[in-house]
């Protein structure tokens, strides 16, 4: 299982970023996918989840209405569109396939750093 996140960067408050996750080594279209983040000094938290077919999504309360998760099963890619970014969104963002509340399919990748600052 390989998971490679990209698209992070430095953005001003109120700005937008689109994160991408390239996957390989597993049957992508059979698994739900999630984005997670780890802020400085905090544990990793679930940000958004999308079902295997893309038919259903759910979000952490603090990103609802601002973030959108999507996937392309033909390309084995999952995306996170982040709008109206806030300084508290600063974190390293990771993708993975959730197997349960605590278990994920792949090893954690490098993630992609998102920094929201003026």
C-alpha positions in Angstrom: 0.0 0.0 0.0 1.4 3.4 -1.0 -0.1 6.7 -0.1 1.5 9.9 -1.3 0.0 13.2 -0.2 0.7 16.5 -2.0 -0.7 20.0 -2.5 0.1 21.6 0.9 1.7 24.9 1.4 1.5 28.3 3.1 -1.7 30.2 2.6 -3.3 33.3 4.2 -6.4 33.0 6.4 -9.4 32.8 4.1 -7.5 31.2 1.3 -7.9 27.8 -0.3 -5.8 24.7 -1.1 -6.5 21.4 -2.8 -4.7 18.4 -1.4 -4.2 15.3 -3.5 -3.5 11.7 -2.4 -2.1 9.2 -5.0 -2.6 5.6 -4.0 -1.4 2.2 -5.2 -1.0 -1.3 -4.0 -4.6 -2.0 -3.1 -8.0 -2.2 -4.6 -8.7 1.5 -4.2 -12.3 1.4 -5.4 -13.2 -1.1 -2.7 -12.3 1.1 0.3 -13.6 4.1 2.0 -10.9 6.8 2.2 -10.2 9.5 4.7 -8.2 12.6 5.3 -6.6 13.1 8.7 -4.5 15.8 10.2 -2.0 16.3 13.0 -1.6 19.8 14.3 1.5 20.8 16.3 1.4 19.3 19.8 -1.8 17.3 19.1 -2.8 13.8 18.1 -3.9 12.8 14.6 -7.6 13.5 14.0 -10.1 12.5 11.3 -11.0 15.4 9.0 -13.2 13.8 6.3 -14.3 10.5 5.0 -15.7 9.3 1.7 -17.3 6.0 0.9 -15.8 3.6 -1.7 -18.2 4.7 -4.4 -18.0 8.3 -3.4 -21.7 8.4 -2.7 -21.5 9.6 0.9 -19.1 11.8 2.8 -18.8 13.0 6.4 -16.7 15.7 8.0 -15.4 16.8 11.4 -17.5 19.5 12.8 -14.9 22.2 12.6 -14.4 21.7 8.8 -18.0 21.2 7.7 -19.0 23.7 5.0 -15.4 24.6 4.3 -13.7 21.3 3.2 -14.9 18.9 0.5 -13.5 15.4 0.1 -13.8 13.7 -3.3 -12.3 10.8 -5.2 -11.5 9.5 -8.7 -11.7 5.7 -8.7 -10.3 5.6 -12.3 -7.2 7.4 -11.1 -6.9 5.9 -7.6 -6.8 9.4 -6.2 -8.5 11.2 -3.3 -8.7 14.9 -2.9 -9.5 17.5 -0.2 -10.6 20.9 -1.3 -10.1 23.3 1.6 -11.7 26.7 1.5 -11.9 29.6 4.0 -8.8 28.3 5.7 -8.2 29.3 9.3 -4.9 29.3 11.3 -6.3 26.4 13.4 -6.3 24.3 10.2 -2.5 24.4 10.3 -1.3 20.8 10.4 0.2 17.9 8.5 -2.5 16.3 6.4 -2.5 12.6 5.6 -4.8 10.2 3.7 -5.5 6.6 4.4 -8.2 3.9 4.1 -10.0 3.5 7.5 -10.7 -0.1 8.5 -12.2 0.8 11.9 -12.3 3.8 14.2 -8.7 3.3 15.0 -7.2 1.0 12.3 -6.1 2.1 8.9 -5.1 0.1 5.9 -1.7 1.6 5.1 1.3 2.8 6.9 1.3 6.6 7.4 3.0 8.5 4.6 4.9 11.7 4.9 1.8 13.8 4.7 1.6 17.3 3.3 2.1 20.4 5.5 -0.6 23.0 5.5 0.3 26.3 7.1 -2.4 29.0 7.4 -0.8 32.3 8.5 -0.7 35.9 7.5 
